[in-house]
Amino acid sequence: MSDEEVLAFLEDERIVTCASFGPRGWPHLMPLWYVVREGRLWSWTYAKSQKVKNLERDARCTLQVESGRDVYHELHGVMFECEATIHRHVETVAGVGMELAGRYSGAEGEASPDMRAAFEQQAAKRVALEFVEHRRASWDHRKLGSGTY
């Protein structure tokens, strides 16, 4: 997929799977909601979560967003090899949380002072994850032509 196709795809999809290295060296896979900021995927999660502990130890991770689960010739998606930057500044974390809430509730727009205060309160226990892409692979079986598999 082209860069434009990947961005459009990411706008349409809802969940990214993040693979980090677990405490015993095995892949640790977790689904996350995400927003795209200036071409990068961002998310937030609890600071004490296993995925954050994993990323503190080793910032390398692989992200995957996919679609087309019903038939083979509709499979398409993108995989990113990334390094995660963990942001702890309350305003940054709250900003990501508000963007996520807007995206997933469909209520995008300016947050009220009460809403901002609520997200800042939640942000104290959370971190924002910025995924810095190093390499990408994408696939789109819809471009292969029709057929049964």
GUKEDREN-747810 format. One line per 2 residues: their letters; for each residue x, y, z of C-alpha. Coordinates in pm, whole numbers, plus 50000, padded with zeros to 5 digits. Layout:
N
A> X,Y,Z; ...;
***
This chain:
149
MS> 50000,50000,50000; 50115,50354,49935;
DE> 50162,50601,50222; 49825,50757,50138;
EV> 49655,50416,50134; 49810,50325,50469;
LA> 49690,50651,50628; 49338,50601,50490;
FL> 49341,50241,50613; 49450,50350,50961;
ED> 49169,50607,50969; 48914,50333,50890;
ER> 49039,50071,51135; 49004,50077,51511;
IV> 49252,49842,51682; 49628,49799,51661;
TC> 49793,49490,51807; 50118,49574,51982;
AS> 50381,49302,52027; 50650,49370,52285;
FG> 50901,49141,52454; 50752,48990,52769;
PR> 50951,48930,53090; 51046,48576,52982;
GW> 51143,48682,52628; 50822,48563,52463;
PH> 50614,48798,52246; 50347,48980,52445;
LM> 50053,49081,52222; 49797,49339,52330;
PL> 49525,49529,52145; 49517,49908,52173;
WY> 49301,50191,52051; 49507,50446,51861;
VV> 49516,50786,51698; 49743,50903,51417;
RE> 49937,51220,51494; 50154,51359,51214;
GR> 50177,51014,51055; 50264,50828,51378;
LW> 50046,50596,51582; 49988,50701,51943;
SW> 49802,50528,52221; 49766,50544,52597;
TY> 49756,50281,52866; 49808,50234,53238;
AK> 50165,50310,53344; 50181,49988,53550;
SQ> 50066,49762,53265; 50281,49473,53145;
KV> 50321,49627,52800; 50469,49945,52953;
KN> 50706,49741,53170; 50811,49553,52856;
LE> 50867,49874,52658; 51063,50031,52944;
RD> 51298,49732,52931; 51316,49717,52549;
AR> 51148,49988,52340; 51130,49769,52029;
CT> 50783,49657,51929; 50587,49543,51626;
LQ> 50244,49683,51550; 49983,49530,51323;
VE> 49652,49659,51194; 49458,49421,50971;
SG> 49121,49377,50807; 48932,49136,50583;
RD> 48879,48846,50818; 48592,48684,50628;
VY> 48754,48585,50297; 49116,48546,50191;
HE> 49103,48780,49893; 48993,49070,50118;
LH> 49289,49047,50359; 49480,49372,50390;
GV> 49685,49537,50657; 50007,49694,50769;
MF> 50284,49595,51008; 50524,49845,51161;
EC> 50856,49774,51329; 50884,50055,51583;
EA> 51047,50192,51891; 50804,50315,52151;
TI> 50860,50647,52321; 50687,50657,52658;
HR> 50546,51000,52746; 50459,51075,53109;
HV> 50387,51450,53100; 50027,51484,53220;
ET> 49923,51731,52949; 50063,51511,52671;
VA> 49900,51199,52814; 49565,51376,52868;
GV> 49577,51515,52514; 49618,51167,52368;
GM> 49338,51039,52591; 49104,51313,52472;
EL> 49191,51243,52108; 49117,50874,52162;
AG> 48786,50955,52331; 48690,51182,52042;
RY> 48786,50929,51778; 48614,50631,51936;
SG> 48302,50812,52055; 48258,51012,51735;
AE> 48246,51333,51942; 48557,51499,51804;
GE> 48595,51866,51881; 48701,52099,52161;
AS> 48688,51944,52507; 48502,52119,52787;
PD> 48702,52229,53094; 48533,51952,53296;
MR> 48628,51690,53038; 48987,51815,53027;
AA> 49008,51799,53409; 48875,51441,53406;
FE> 49134,51332,53149; 49413,51505,53338;
QQ> 49308,51315,53650; 49318,50984,53456;
AA> 49648,51083,53291; 49825,51074,53627;
KR> 49799,50692,53619; 49861,50651,53247;
VA> 50130,50703,52984; 50110,50799,52620;
LE> 50286,50569,52377; 50432,50719,52060;
FV> 50536,50457,51809; 50834,50568,51599;
EH> 50835,50367,51277; 51158,50213,51150;
RR> 51022,49974,50889; 50684,49892,50738;
AS> 50531,49605,50547; 50181,49616,50403;
WD> 49963,49375,50209; 49639,49407,50017;
HR> 49501,49086,49873; 49217,49286,49716;
KL> 49473,49399,49456; 49557,49039,49357;
GS> 49242,48999,49152; 48929,48803,49223;
GT> 48918,48435,49281; 48842,48169,49534;
Y> 49103,48045,49773;
***
